[in-house]
Amino acid sequence: MRGYFGIGVEGINKPFNVGNLFRSAHAFDASFVFTVAATYKRAQGGQTDTSDALASLPFYSFPTLSDLLLPKGCALVGVELHDDASELPSFTHPRCAAYVLGPERSSLSPALVARCDHLLKIPTRFCLNVGIAGVVVMYDRLLTMGRFPPRPVMPGGPEGARFRKPAPLAEVALAERDGEDLAD
């Protein structure tokens, strides 16, 4: 898969949510994580970041929105329940992207929304937890960026990857016999 992505939060103040998001970002092979205008304490976030993501990923703490600096060609994608946002199932992810989620019990700031190249929303009835919303977006990116072949039309996995093997012959014979008894 070509390209890269990072994920971060704006104005968040619950370190456990950030730690959870960063742990998930590490699991999904993010290239970097960041905060904008957040009161994030690494020691507290580390209690939920059991993979110690910040030992493996670059972490950027931007004190203000004007300090936010992304690599050239990196699209800023706001994740927000916003009227103008594209719904995630219809969204094509940029090859190089930085996803930013808003704070708990609030939204991305209007200034950050104005700075975003794209806005996307997860089509839910109400907002999800920041860590969960981040996982949904990263999983969708993983599915849609060409790393995996298309899903088969029939239920189950790709050919040859069956979970349940055909029944042994004796079991088939018993089932057929039991079926005959019911018909009599």
KEKEVO-778662 format. One record per residue (C-alpha): z, y, x; residue in three letters. Coordinates in nm, 4 decimals. Layout:
REM KEKEVO-778662
site pz = Z py = Y px = X res = ALA .
...
This chain:
REM KEKEVO-778662
site pz = 0.0000 py = 0.0000 px = 0.0000 res = MET .
site pz = -0.1002 py = 0.3348 px = 0.1427 res = ARG .
site pz = 0.0961 py = 0.6551 px = 0.1083 res = GLY .
site pz = 0.4678 py = 0.7157 px = 0.0854 res = TYR .
site pz = 0.7338 py = 0.8481 px = -0.1462 res = PHE .
site pz = 1.0742 py = 1.0039 px = -0.1380 res = GLY .
site pz = 1.3237 py = 1.0572 px = -0.4175 res = ILE .
site pz = 1.6001 py = 1.3065 px = -0.4705 res = GLY .
site pz = 1.8150 py = 1.5030 px = -0.7100 res = VAL .
site pz = 1.8780 py = 1.8656 px = -0.7970 res = GLU .
site pz = 2.2194 py = 2.0108 px = -0.8730 res = GLY .
site pz = 2.3946 py = 1.6784 px = -0.9040 res = ILE .
site pz = 2.7675 py = 1.6532 px = -0.8508 res = ASN .
site pz = 2.8499 py = 1.2872 px = -0.9195 res = LYS .
site pz = 2.8321 py = 1.1150 px = -0.5816 res = PRO .
site pz = 2.8393 py = 0.7643 px = -0.7279 res = PHE .
site pz = 2.5136 py = 0.8294 px = -0.9155 res = ASN .
site pz = 2.3507 py = 0.9629 px = -0.5999 res = VAL .
site pz = 2.4757 py = 0.6676 px = -0.3953 res = GLY .
site pz = 2.3327 py = 0.4294 px = -0.6530 res = ASN .
site pz = 1.9972 py = 0.6132 px = -0.6528 res = LEU .
site pz = 1.9791 py = 0.6119 px = -0.2724 res = PHE .
site pz = 2.0660 py = 0.2408 px = -0.2568 res = ARG .
site pz = 1.7842 py = 0.1691 px = -0.5024 res = SER .
site pz = 1.5464 py = 0.3928 px = -0.3048 res = ALA .
site pz = 1.6262 py = 0.1867 px = 0.0037 res = HIS .
site pz = 1.5526 py = -0.1353 px = -0.1901 res = ALA .
site pz = 1.2180 py = 0.0033 px = -0.3128 res = PHE .
site pz = 1.1239 py = 0.1068 px = 0.0435 res = ASP .
site pz = 1.1328 py = 0.4836 px = -0.0045 res = ALA .
site pz = 1.0410 py = 0.6893 px = 0.2994 res = SER .
site pz = 1.3152 py = 0.9502 px = 0.2507 res = PHE .
site pz = 1.5840 py = 1.0736 px = 0.0099 res = VAL .
site pz = 1.7060 py = 1.4259 px = -0.0569 res = PHE .
site pz = 1.9305 py = 1.6577 px = -0.2547 res = THR .
site pz = 1.8654 py = 2.0143 px = -0.3691 res = VAL .
site pz = 2.1556 py = 2.2487 px = -0.4468 res = ALA .
site pz = 2.3872 py = 1.9515 px = -0.4827 res = ALA .
site pz = 2.7516 py = 1.8933 px = -0.4035 res = THR .
site pz = 2.6987 py = 1.5461 px = -0.2613 res = TYR .
site pz = 2.9566 py = 1.3998 px = -0.0256 res = LYS .
site pz = 2.8141 py = 1.1079 px = 0.1710 res = ARG .
site pz = 3.1487 py = 0.9339 px = 0.2043 res = ALA .
site pz = 3.1948 py = 0.9174 px = -0.1722 res = GLN .
site pz = 2.8318 py = 0.8222 px = -0.2406 res = GLY .
site pz = 2.8642 py = 0.5470 px = 0.0166 res = GLY .
site pz = 3.1004 py = 0.3613 px = -0.2158 res = GLN .
site pz = 2.8060 py = 0.2739 px = -0.4428 res = THR .
site pz = 2.5427 py = 0.2713 px = -0.1674 res = ASP .
site pz = 2.6306 py = -0.0780 px = -0.0479 res = THR .
site pz = 2.3066 py = -0.1074 px = 0.1524 res = SER .
site pz = 2.4024 py = 0.1988 px = 0.3617 res = ASP .
site pz = 2.0645 py = 0.3549 px = 0.2811 res = ALA .
site pz = 2.1351 py = 0.6695 px = 0.4790 res = LEU .
site pz = 2.1597 py = 0.4645 px = 0.7980 res = ALA .
site pz = 1.8003 py = 0.3512 px = 0.7372 res = SER .
site pz = 1.6331 py = 0.6417 px = 0.5557 res = LEU .
site pz = 1.5963 py = 1.0073 px = 0.6478 res = PRO .
site pz = 1.8279 py = 1.2151 px = 0.4276 res = PHE .
site pz = 1.7573 py = 1.5833 px = 0.3670 res = TYR .
site pz = 2.0108 py = 1.8151 px = 0.2075 res = SER .
site pz = 1.8498 py = 2.1393 px = 0.0889 res = PHE .
site pz = 2.1195 py = 2.3942 px = -0.0009 res = PRO .
site pz = 1.8829 py = 2.5882 px = -0.2315 res = THR .
site pz = 1.5457 py = 2.5353 px = -0.3953 res = LEU .
site pz = 1.3866 py = 2.7867 px = -0.1590 res = SER .
site pz = 1.4994 py = 2.5625 px = 0.1302 res = ASP .
site pz = 1.3119 py = 2.2589 px = -0.0122 res = LEU .
site pz = 1.0433 py = 2.1659 px = 0.2370 res = LEU .
site pz = 0.8096 py = 1.8695 px = 0.1876 res = LEU .
site pz = 0.5393 py = 1.7255 px = 0.4129 res = PRO .
site pz = 0.1917 py = 1.8744 px = 0.3760 res = LYS .
site pz = 0.0043 py = 1.6944 px = 0.0987 res = GLY .
site pz = 0.3223 py = 1.5603 px = -0.0640 res = CYS .
site pz = 0.3233 py = 1.6205 px = -0.4408 res = ALA .
site pz = 0.6517 py = 1.7211 px = -0.6010 res = LEU .
site pz = 0.7028 py = 1.5213 px = -0.9225 res = VAL .
site pz = 0.9788 py = 1.6249 px = -1.1594 res = GLY .
site pz = 1.1315 py = 1.3523 px = -1.3765 res = VAL .
site pz = 1.2519 py = 1.5149 px = -1.6954 res = GLU .
site pz = 1.2484 py = 1.4815 px = -2.0748 res = LEU .
site pz = 1.0282 py = 1.7880 px = -2.1083 res = HIS .
site pz = 0.7711 py = 1.8713 px = -2.3765 res = ASP .
site pz = 0.4971 py = 1.9256 px = -2.1174 res = ASP .
site pz = 0.5723 py = 1.6084 px = -1.9184 res = ALA .
site pz = 0.3360 py = 1.3111 px = -1.9041 res = SER .
site pz = 0.4828 py = 0.9852 px = -2.0276 res = GLU .
site pz = 0.5439 py = 0.7422 px = -1.7431 res = LEU .
site pz = 0.3229 py = 0.4579 px = -1.8767 res = PRO .
site pz = 0.0254 py = 0.7018 px = -1.8787 res = SER .
site pz = 0.1032 py = 0.8666 px = -1.5431 res = PHE .
site pz = -0.0921 py = 0.8003 px = -1.2248 res = THR .
site pz = 0.1386 py = 0.8359 px = -0.9255 res = HIS .
site pz = 0.0233 py = 1.0536 px = -0.6357 res = PRO .
site pz = -0.0353 py = 0.8610 px = -0.3136 res = ARG .
site pz = 0.2213 py = 1.0824 px = -0.1370 res = CYS .
site pz = 0.5028 py = 1.2005 px = -0.3618 res = ALA .
site pz = 0.8569 py = 1.3288 px = -0.3759 res = ALA .
site pz = 1.0273 py = 1.2558 px = -0.7089 res = TYR .
site pz = 1.3142 py = 1.4790 px = -0.8150 res = VAL .
site pz = 1.5591 py = 1.4126 px = -1.0964 res = LEU .
site pz = 1.7940 py = 1.6579 px = -1.2632 res = GLY .
site pz = 2.1704 py = 1.6706 px = -1.2797 res = PRO .
site pz = 2.3918 py = 1.4830 px = -1.5194 res = GLU .
site pz = 2.4282 py = 1.6483 px = -1.8606 res = ARG .
site pz = 2.1602 py = 1.9028 px = -1.7793 res = SER .
site pz = 1.7955 py = 1.9409 px = -1.6811 res = SER .
site pz = 1.5894 py = 2.0361 px = -1.3818 res = LEU .
site pz = 1.6127 py = 2.4107 px = -1.3277 res = SER .
site pz = 1.3232 py = 2.6188 px = -1.4632 res = PRO .
site pz = 1.2499 py = 2.7307 px = -1.1060 res = ALA .
site pz = 1.2175 py = 2.3699 px = -0.9888 res = LEU .
site pz = 1.0026 py = 2.2762 px = -1.2901 res = VAL .
site pz = 0.7715 py = 2.5675 px = -1.2026 res = ALA .
site pz = 0.7437 py = 2.4379 px = -0.8470 res = ARG .
site pz = 0.6541 py = 2.0811 px = -0.9479 res = CYS .
site pz = 0.2967 py = 1.9590 px = -0.9156 res = ASP .
site pz = 0.3580 py = 1.7079 px = -1.1961 res = HIS .
site pz = 0.6203 py = 1.6413 px = -1.4612 res = LEU .
site pz = 0.6770 py = 1.2959 px = -1.5983 res = LEU .
site pz = 0.9150 py = 1.1565 px = -1.8537 res = LYS .
site pz = 1.0402 py = 0.8111 px = -1.9298 res = ILE .
site pz = 0.9681 py = 0.7572 px = -2.3007 res = PRO .
site pz = 1.3241 py = 0.7048 px = -2.4205 res = THR .
site pz = 1.5155 py = 0.8566 px = -2.7116 res = ARG .
site pz = 1.7592 py = 1.0313 px = -2.4769 res = PHE .
site pz = 1.8210 py = 1.0785 px = -2.1051 res = CYS .
site pz = 1.9036 py = 0.7839 px = -1.8837 res = LEU .
site pz = 2.1591 py = 0.7753 px = -1.6035 res = ASN .
site pz = 2.0105 py = 0.9332 px = -1.2889 res = VAL .
site pz = 2.0231 py = 0.6082 px = -1.0918 res = GLY .
site pz = 1.8611 py = 0.4083 px = -1.3717 res = ILE .
site pz = 1.5886 py = 0.6696 px = -1.4284 res = ALA .
site pz = 1.5086 py = 0.6630 px = -1.0579 res = GLY .
site pz = 1.4802 py = 0.2834 px = -1.0613 res = VAL .
site pz = 1.2422 py = 0.2923 px = -1.3589 res = VAL .
site pz = 1.0159 py = 0.5454 px = -1.1833 res = VAL .
site pz = 1.0195 py = 0.3584 px = -0.8502 res = MET .
site pz = 0.9491 py = 0.0262 px = -1.0218 res = TYR .
site pz = 0.6571 py = 0.1778 px = -1.2111 res = ASP .
site pz = 0.5209 py = 0.3179 px = -0.8848 res = ARG .
site pz = 0.5488 py = -0.0253 px = -0.7236 res = LEU .
site pz = 0.3632 py = -0.1893 px = -1.0136 res = LEU .
site pz = 0.0830 py = 0.0636 px = -1.0381 res = THR .
site pz = 0.0015 py = 0.1414 px = -0.6754 res = MET .
site pz = -0.2008 py = -0.1767 px = -0.6150 res = GLY .
site pz = 0.0490 py = -0.3891 px = -0.4256 res = ARG .
site pz = 0.0312 py = -0.6713 px = -0.6803 res = PHE .
site pz = -0.2621 py = -0.8322 px = -0.8609 res = PRO .
site pz = -0.3003 py = -0.7642 px = -1.2348 res = PRO .
site pz = -0.0753 py = -0.9614 px = -1.4664 res = ARG .
site pz = -0.2208 py = -1.2758 px = -1.6224 res = PRO .
site pz = -0.3316 py = -1.2582 px = -1.9847 res = VAL .
site pz = -0.1177 py = -1.5568 px = -2.0873 res = MET .
site pz = 0.2645 py = -1.5623 px = -2.0638 res = PRO .
site pz = 0.4055 py = -1.6597 px = -1.7255 res = GLY .
site pz = 0.3184 py = -1.5848 px = -1.3680 res = GLY .
site pz = 0.0004 py = -1.6359 px = -1.1683 res = PRO .
site pz = -0.1640 py = -1.9797 px = -1.1761 res = GLU .
site pz = 0.0316 py = -2.2364 px = -0.9789 res = GLY .
site pz = 0.3601 py = -2.0459 px = -1.0150 res = ALA .
site pz = 0.4919 py = -2.2340 px = -1.3184 res = ARG .
site pz = 0.8639 py = -2.2358 px = -1.3716 res = PHE .
site pz = 0.8849 py = -2.5473 px = -1.5859 res = ARG .
site pz = 0.6960 py = -2.8536 px = -1.4740 res = LYS .
site pz = 0.5279 py = -3.0866 px = -1.7250 res = PRO .
site pz = 0.7676 py = -3.3324 px = -1.8859 res = ALA .
site pz = 0.7954 py = -3.6791 px = -1.7256 res = PRO .
site pz = 0.5904 py = -3.9460 px = -1.9032 res = LEU .
site pz = 0.8964 py = -4.1242 px = -2.0437 res = ALA .
site pz = 1.0131 py = -3.7973 px = -2.2029 res = GLU .
site pz = 0.6679 py = -3.7452 px = -2.3578 res = VAL .
site pz = 0.6689 py = -4.0992 px = -2.4972 res = ALA .
site pz = 1.0128 py = -4.0457 px = -2.6544 res = LEU .
site pz = 0.9019 py = -3.7177 px = -2.8112 res = ALA .
site pz = 0.5896 py = -3.8779 px = -2.9537 res = GLU .
site pz = 0.7903 py = -4.1720 px = -3.0925 res = ARG .
site pz = 1.0480 py = -3.9382 px = -3.2492 res = ASP .
site pz = 0.7654 py = -3.7412 px = -3.4096 res = GLY .
site pz = 0.6223 py = -4.0587 px = -3.5640 res = GLU .
site pz = 0.9609 py = -4.1471 px = -3.7130 res = ASP .
site pz = 0.9756 py = -3.8092 px = -3.8858 res = LEU .
site pz = 0.6312 py = -3.8547 px = -4.0402 res = ALA .
site pz = 0.7226 py = -4.1908 px = -4.2063 res = ASP .
